[in-house]
């Protein structure tokens, strides 16, 4: 894997902060990025499902109306 000067500097910084080797820092960074991407994909899919759910839409409107009511006059 070629990282270039900036990439190597970033990798060295991560390794130094974590007290691990460059290789371990790279493994950790890859694993963390993959997990973050999986979570984002899961959240996006959940949001898409909710938008299609009439019960959720109804509840969201009720909450928005309540928030407007609680805010009071402008």
N, C-alpha and C positions, 0 to 999 in steps of 0.2 A: 504494500500500500504506500503510495507516495502522498505525503502531506504538504510538502512545501515548507518554506521557512516559517510562515505564520502558523500553519497547522502544527508543526513540531513545537513551536513556542507554546502554543495553547496546550498541547499534550504534556509538555514538560511542566507547565504550571499546574495542571490537574494532578499529575503524578506527585509533584512536590507537596501540594496541599494535602493530598490524601496519604502521603507516605508510602506510595507503592511504586512499582516499576512502570516504565512506559507501556509495556505490554499489558499489564494489569489495568492501568488507567484506560487504555484503549478498549479493552474488553468491557470494563464497567461502563464507559461512555456509550458504547454500542448497545449494551443490554438496557441501559436506562432510556436511551432514545427509542429503542424498539418498544419498551413498555409504555412510554409516554404516547407513542403513536397508536398503540393498541387501545389505550384508554380514550384518546381523542376520537378514534373511530367508533368505539362503543358508545361514547356520549353523543356523537352525531347521529348514530342509528337510533338511539333512544329518543332523542329530540324529534327526529323524523316520525317515529311511531306516535309520539305524544301529539304532534301537530295533527295527525289524522284521527285522533281519538275524540269523538264528540263530547264525552264526559269531561275530558281534560280541558277542551276548549271552553265548555260551560264554566268549569271551576276557575279557569284563568280569567274569564270575564268577570265573574263574581269577585274575585280577589282584586282585580283592577278597579272595579266599582267601589269596593270597600276602601281601598287606598285613597281614591279620590274623595270619598266621604270623610275619611279621617283627616285628610289634609286641610279641610275647611276652606273658607272663602279666600280668594286670592287677594 
